[in-house]
Amino acid sequence: MTAHFRLRTELAGTMQQAFDLSRSIDAHLGSMADTGERAVGGVTSGLIGLGETVTWRARHFGVPWTMTSRITAFEEPHRFTDEQVSGPFRAFRHVHLFEPLERPMGTARTIMLDDVTFSAPFGPLGVVAEHVALTRHLRRLIESRNRWLAVALRQAQ
């Protein structure tokens, strides 16, 4: 069994600006400052691209964890996908989608969609954890990250 959620965020700026900021390791670090998350392997700064990996270390639920993700799909500036290579989940896949939003007077806006699918380890206990805590925790983390990205793009305009 897997857990799934989808988020929709409207961002100021072009699809290219939103796409690049979303795949920026530096922006990710800035948006996750509260977790103490840091990039410790693979691409540790700048923009990550197809086939590249990044290894993150962070503390969630009071427990330190390490997760390595690879960019497995990349269609600039429309979409990219990162998937866990190793880490705390049995499986983790995050599809980032970008669509232009037509606005009057030429102001560029972009809709960013986050499509997240994951499954926890530990069989039936993992399924309970997915429903009781993990889905809510991951959703809040990505919502917080998206708010950070929205502010960063607004300030860049």
Protein Blocks (a to p, Z undefined) as FASTA:
>chain_A
ZZddddddddeddfklmmmmmmpmklmmmmmmmnopacfehjfehjddehiacdddddee
hiacddddddfbdcdfkbccdddfbdjbfbdcddddddddddehhiacddddddddddde
hijmmmmmmmmmmmmmmmmmmmmmmmmmmmmmmmmZZ
